[in-house]
């Protein structure tokens, strides 16, 4: 049985007079380079399961029930699937069952736990290609890749339809299409999409991609990017920080006092107290809302806190604070993405009919 059997032929979305099916998402995944990476992840996950089977039941390198249950709960609650029946219905609508999902949870945990050993594990326990085929659908849906591909395809199709209706059609050279199509491995498509006339569909998707690239080139002007950056001048403040989370306010106050009044190093003081310090780069809009007011007013070199967050008290040492500028490559990338997301969201809302939610 094909790995795509349960979703093969399933309609995903329609734009204009064109309906896109599950197979088109697979083709998009190959065209954009996401699908080979998914296949490698699936193969590595199966290899990890094979290695797990060889461990003794009480081996410390295995998985404990609490870890598995926590990962499963995180998946469910992120999707609002509180009751078991809700999870089962969610999976059934996507052609999956709880056994397939539960195995996916195990694979993901093992991939994280053994991340430094993956190459060696795959070399020793590498699965048969047919076994990888059998889980690709589950892997695509549960990792969120299928939903991401559907959204990206919807955006490109909607923009193409808008341009088709309102702008003169530009000729697309056969060489341009071939440059996109040629790198896609034919053998992989014939294995994953048996019986599908994939070549004309892949060429059609390549035309969408070329139209999208031309659209992007017309929209991402210097003035447009600068305007987006100005709009997000506050939210996109970038901070370099060191943080520590403490269970009790009195301990946090004592460490803060040592740093502020005695001039002691924050990381060293935390280490002496047996506390883990995390160093990170934050954009203000990605931080916990309970920290944002303090971070806005903070100066480089300042220690913030203790700030109550959930059941802990957080200390934040601000190392650096940078206002956003369009000359910053990271800020420019955020601005470009925000601009395109805004434009595409409107077109998707106006032009896309959804048949499936992945």
C-alpha positions as CSV (number, residue, x, y, z in Angstrom):
1,X,0.0,0.0,0.0
2,X,1.2,3.5,-0.8
3,X,2.3,5.8,2.0
4,X,-0.1,8.3,0.7
5,X,-3.1,6.0,0.6
6,X,-5.3,7.6,3.3
7,X,-5.0,11.1,1.9
8,X,-4.4,10.4,-1.8
9,X,-6.8,12.4,-3.9
10,X,-8.0,14.4,-0.9
11,X,-9.0,17.9,-1.9
12,X,-7.1,20.5,0.2
13,X,-8.0,23.9,-1.3
14,X,-9.4,25.6,-4.4
15,X,-8.3,28.9,-5.9
16,X,-10.1,30.1,-9.0
17,X,-10.8,27.1,-11.1
18,X,-8.0,25.0,-9.8
19,X,-8.3,22.5,-6.9
20,X,-5.1,21.3,-5.2
21,X,-5.0,17.9,-3.6
22,X,-2.7,16.1,-1.1
23,X,-0.4,15.0,-3.9
24,X,0.2,18.7,-4.7
25,X,1.4,19.3,-1.2
26,X,3.9,16.4,-1.6
27,X,5.1,17.9,-4.8
28,X,5.4,21.4,-3.2
29,X,7.4,19.7,-0.4
30,X,9.9,18.4,-3.0
31,X,9.9,21.6,-5.0
32,X,10.7,23.7,-1.9
33,X,13.1,21.2,-0.4
34,X,11.0,20.3,2.7
35,X,10.0,16.8,1.8
36,X,13.5,15.2,1.6
37,X,14.2,16.6,5.1
38,X,11.0,15.1,6.3
39,X,12.0,11.8,4.9
40,X,15.4,11.9,6.6
41,X,13.6,12.8,9.9
42,X,11.2,9.9,9.5
43,X,14.0,7.4,8.7
44,X,16.0,8.6,11.7
45,X,13.0,8.3,14.0
46,X,12.4,4.7,12.9
47,X,16.1,3.9,13.5
48,X,15.8,5.4,17.0
49,X,12.8,3.1,17.7
50,X,14.8,0.1,16.5
51,X,17.6,1.0,18.9
52,X,15.1,1.5,21.7
53,X,13.8,-2.0,21.1
54,X,17.3,-3.4,21.9
55,X,17.6,-1.6,25.2
56,X,16.8,-3.3,28.5
57,X,13.5,-2.3,29.9
58,X,15.1,-0.4,32.8
59,X,17.9,1.2,30.7
60,X,18.3,4.8,31.7
61,X,18.8,5.7,28.1
62,X,15.2,4.8,27.3
63,X,12.0,6.8,27.8
64,X,10.0,7.1,31.0
65,X,6.2,7.3,31.1
66,X,6.2,10.8,32.6
67,X,8.3,12.2,29.7
68,X,6.1,10.5,27.1
69,X,2.8,11.7,28.8
70,X,4.2,15.2,29.0
71,X,5.1,15.3,25.3
72,X,1.7,13.9,24.3
73,X,-0.1,16.4,26.5
74,X,1.9,19.3,25.0
75,X,0.8,18.2,21.5
76,X,-2.8,17.9,22.5
77,X,-3.1,21.1,24.4
78,X,-1.4,23.1,21.7
79,X,-4.2,22.1,19.4
80,X,-7.0,22.4,22.0
81,X,-7.5,18.6,22.1
82,X,-8.3,18.2,25.8
83,X,-10.4,15.1,25.7
84,X,-9.2,11.8,24.3
85,X,-12.2,11.7,21.9
86,X,-11.2,15.1,20.5
87,X,-7.7,13.8,19.8
88,X,-9.2,10.7,18.1
89,X,-11.5,12.8,15.9
90,X,-8.6,15.1,15.0
91,X,-6.5,12.2,13.9
92,X,-9.3,10.5,12.1
93,X,-10.1,13.5,10.0
94,X,-6.5,13.4,8.8
95,X,-6.5,9.7,8.1
96,X,-4.5,8.7,11.2
97,X,-5.1,6.8,14.3
98,X,-3.8,7.0,17.9
99,X,-1.3,4.2,17.4
100,X,0.4,6.0,14.6
101,X,0.4,9.3,16.6
102,X,1.6,7.6,19.7
103,X,4.6,6.1,17.8
104,X,5.3,9.6,16.4
105,X,5.5,11.0,19.9
106,X,8.0,8.3,20.8
107,X,10.1,9.0,17.7
108,X,10.2,12.7,18.4
109,X,11.4,12.3,21.9
110,X,14.1,9.9,20.8
111,X,15.3,12.2,18.1
112,X,15.7,14.9,20.7
113,X,17.4,12.7,23.3
114,X,19.8,11.1,20.9
115,X,20.4,14.1,18.6
116,X,24.2,13.8,19.0
117,X,24.2,10.2,17.9
118,X,21.7,10.2,15.0
119,X,24.1,9.6,12.2
120,X,25.5,6.5,14.0
121,X,22.1,5.3,14.9
122,X,20.9,5.6,11.3
123,X,24.0,3.8,10.1
124,X,23.3,0.9,12.4
125,X,19.5,0.7,12.5
126,X,18.5,2.4,9.2
127,X,15.0,1.3,8.2
128,X,13.8,0.0,4.8
129,X,12.5,2.7,2.5
130,X,9.1,1.1,2.5
131,X,8.8,1.5,6.2
132,X,9.7,5.2,5.8
133,X,7.1,5.6,3.2
134,X,4.5,4.2,5.6
135,X,5.0,7.0,8.1
136,X,5.6,10.0,5.9
137,X,2.0,11.1,6.0
138,X,1.8,10.9,9.8
139,X,5.2,12.7,10.1
140,X,4.0,15.5,7.8
141,X,0.8,16.1,9.6
142,X,2.0,15.8,13.2
143,X,5.1,17.9,12.7
144,X,2.9,20.6,11.1
145,X,4.7,20.5,7.8
146,X,1.6,19.6,5.9
147,X,-0.3,22.6,7.3
148,X,2.7,24.8,6.5
149,X,2.9,23.6,2.9
150,X,-0.9,24.1,2.5
151,X,-0.7,27.7,3.7
152,X,2.3,28.4,1.5
153,X,0.6,26.9,-1.5
154,X,-2.6,28.8,-0.8
155,X,-0.6,32.1,-0.7
156,X,1.2,31.4,-4.0
157,X,-2.0,30.3,-5.7
158,X,-4.0,33.3,-4.4
159,X,-1.3,35.8,-5.5
160,X,-1.0,34.1,-8.9
161,X,-4.8,34.4,-9.3
162,X,-4.8,38.1,-8.4
163,X,-2.0,38.8,-10.9
164,X,-3.8,36.7,-13.6
165,X,-7.0,38.8,-13.1
166,X,-5.4,42.3,-12.8
167,X,-2.0,42.4,-14.4
168,X,-0.6,41.6,-17.9
169,X,0.6,38.0,-18.1
170,X,4.4,37.6,-18.2
171,X,5.9,34.9,-20.4
172,X,7.6,32.2,-18.5
173,X,10.5,30.6,-20.2
174,X,10.7,26.8,-20.3
175,X,14.2,27.1,-19.0
176,X,13.0,28.8,-15.8
177,X,10.5,26.0,-15.2
178,X,13.0,23.3,-15.9
179,X,15.5,24.9,-13.5
180,X,13.0,24.4,-10.6
181,X,11.7,21.0,-11.7
182,X,15.0,19.3,-12.6
183,X,16.4,19.0,-9.1
184,X,13.3,17.1,-7.8
185,X,14.2,13.4,-7.7
186,X,12.0,11.5,-10.1
187,X,12.6,8.2,-8.3
188,X,11.3,9.6,-5.1
189,X,8.1,10.9,-6.7
190,X,7.4,7.6,-8.4
191,X,7.9,5.8,-5.1
192,X,5.8,8.2,-3.0
193,X,3.1,9.0,-5.6
194,X,2.6,5.8,-7.6
195,X,0.2,6.2,-10.6
196,X,0.2,10.0,-10.4
197,X,1.0,12.0,-13.5
198,X,3.2,14.2,-11.5
199,X,5.2,16.0,-14.2
200,X,2.5,18.4,-15.4
201,X,1.4,19.1,-11.9
202,X,4.9,19.9,-10.8
203,X,5.4,22.2,-13.7
204,X,2.2,24.0,-12.8
205,X,3.4,24.5,-9.3
206,X,6.8,25.7,-10.6
207,X,4.9,28.4,-12.5
208,X,3.2,29.5,-9.3
209,X,6.6,29.7,-7.6
210,X,8.1,31.8,-10.4
211,X,5.1,34.2,-10.2
212,X,5.5,34.4,-6.5
213,X,9.1,35.3,-6.8
214,X,8.3,38.1,-9.2
215,X,5.6,39.4,-6.9
216,X,8.0,39.4,-3.9
217,X,10.4,41.4,-6.0
218,X,7.8,44.1,-6.6
219,X,6.7,44.3,-3.0
220,X,9.8,44.3,-0.9
221,X,10.9,47.9,-1.7
222,X,13.2,49.8,0.7
223,X,10.3,52.2,1.5
224,X,7.9,49.4,2.3
225,X,10.4,47.6,4.5
226,X,11.3,50.8,6.3
227,X,7.6,51.5,7.0
228,X,7.1,48.0,8.5
229,X,10.2,48.5,10.8
230,X,8.9,51.9,11.9
231,X,5.5,50.3,12.7
232,X,7.2,47.7,14.9
233,X,9.8,50.0,16.5
234,X,8.9,48.9,20.0
235,X,8.0,45.2,19.5
236,X,11.2,44.4,17.6
237,X,13.7,45.7,20.2
238,X,16.4,43.0,20.5
239,X,17.8,42.1,23.9
240,X,20.8,39.9,24.8
241,X,20.1,38.5,28.3
242,X,21.1,36.1,30.9
243,X,18.2,34.6,33.0
244,X,17.7,32.5,36.1
245,X,14.5,31.1,37.4
246,X,14.3,30.6,41.2
247,X,11.6,28.8,43.3
248,X,11.6,31.4,46.2
249,X,11.5,35.2,46.3
250,X,14.0,35.4,49.2
251,X,16.7,33.5,47.4
252,X,16.1,35.7,44.3
253,X,16.3,38.9,46.4
254,X,19.6,37.7,47.9
255,X,21.2,37.1,44.6
256,X,19.9,40.4,43.2
257,X,21.3,42.2,46.3
258,X,24.8,40.6,45.7
259,X,24.8,41.7,42.1
260,X,23.4,45.2,42.6
261,X,25.0,46.3,45.9
262,X,28.1,44.2,46.0
263,X,28.9,44.4,42.2
264,X,29.2,40.6,41.9
265,X,28.9,38.9,38.5
266,X,25.4,37.6,37.9
267,X,26.3,34.2,36.3
268,X,29.0,33.5,38.9
269,X,26.7,34.3,41.8
270,X,24.0,32.0,40.4
271,X,26.5,29.2,39.8
272,X,27.6,29.4,43.4
273,X,24.0,29.0,44.5
274,X,23.7,25.9,42.2
275,X,21.4,27.7,39.7
276,X,21.3,27.3,36.0
277,X,21.8,30.5,33.9
278,X,20.4,30.7,30.4
279,X,21.9,33.1,27.8
280,X,19.6,34.1,25.0
281,X,18.6,36.7,22.4
282,X,15.1,38.0,22.7
283,X,12.9,40.2,20.6
284,X,10.5,42.0,22.9
285,X,7.3,40.7,21.1
286,X,8.5,37.1,21.7
287,X,9.0,37.5,25.5
288,X,6.5,36.7,28.2
289,X,4.0,39.6,28.5
290,X,4.7,39.7,32.2
291,X,8.3,40.7,31.5
292,X,7.7,43.2,28.7
293,X,7.1,46.4,30.7
294,X,10.3,45.9,32.7
295,X,12.3,45.1,29.5
296,X,11.1,48.2,27.7
297,X,12.5,50.4,30.4
298,X,15.7,48.4,31.0
299,X,19.2,49.6,30.3
300,X,22.2,47.5,29.2
301,X,24.0,46.3,32.4
302,X,20.8,46.4,34.5
303,X,19.5,43.4,36.5
304,X,15.7,43.1,36.5
305,X,13.7,41.2,39.1
306,X,12.9,39.1,40.8
307,X,9.8,39.1,38.5
308,X,7.0,36.6,39.3
309,X,6.3,34.2,36.4
310,X,4.0,31.3,37.1
311,X,5.4,29.5,40.2
312,X,8.9,31.0,40.0
313,X,10.8,34.2,40.3
314,X,12.9,35.3,37.4
315,X,16.1,37.4,37.3
316,X,17.1,39.0,34.0
317,X,20.5,40.4,33.4
318,X,20.3,42.7,30.3
319,X,23.6,42.5,28.4
320,X,22.6,44.5,25.4
321,X,19.6,46.3,24.0
322,X,19.3,47.3,20.3
323,X,16.6,49.3,18.6
324,X,15.4,47.8,15.3
325,X,16.9,49.2,12.0
326,X,16.2,48.1,8.5
327,X,20.0,47.7,8.0
328,X,20.0,44.8,10.4
329,X,19.7,41.6,8.4
330,X,17.6,39.9,11.1
331,X,15.2,42.9,11.4
332,X,14.9,43.2,7.6
333,X,14.0,39.5,7.4
334,X,11.3,40.0,10.0
335,X,10.0,43.1,8.2
336,X,9.9,41.3,4.8
337,X,8.1,38.3,6.3
338,X,5.6,40.6,8.1
339,X,4.9,42.6,5.0
340,X,4.4,39.5,2.8
341,X,2.3,37.8,5.5
342,X,0.0,40.8,5.6
343,X,-0.4,40.9,1.9
344,X,-0.9,37.2,1.5
345,X,-3.4,36.8,4.3
346,X,-5.7,39.2,2.6
347,X,-5.5,37.4,-0.7
348,X,-6.0,34.0,1.0
349,X,-9.1,35.2,2.8
350,X,-10.6,36.6,-0.5
351,X,-9.6,33.8,-2.9
352,X,-9.1,30.5,-1.2
353,X,-11.7,27.9,-0.4
354,X,-10.5,25.3,2.1
355,X,-11.7,21.7,1.9
356,X,-9.3,20.3,4.6
357,X,-7.6,21.6,7.6
358,X,-4.3,19.8,8.2
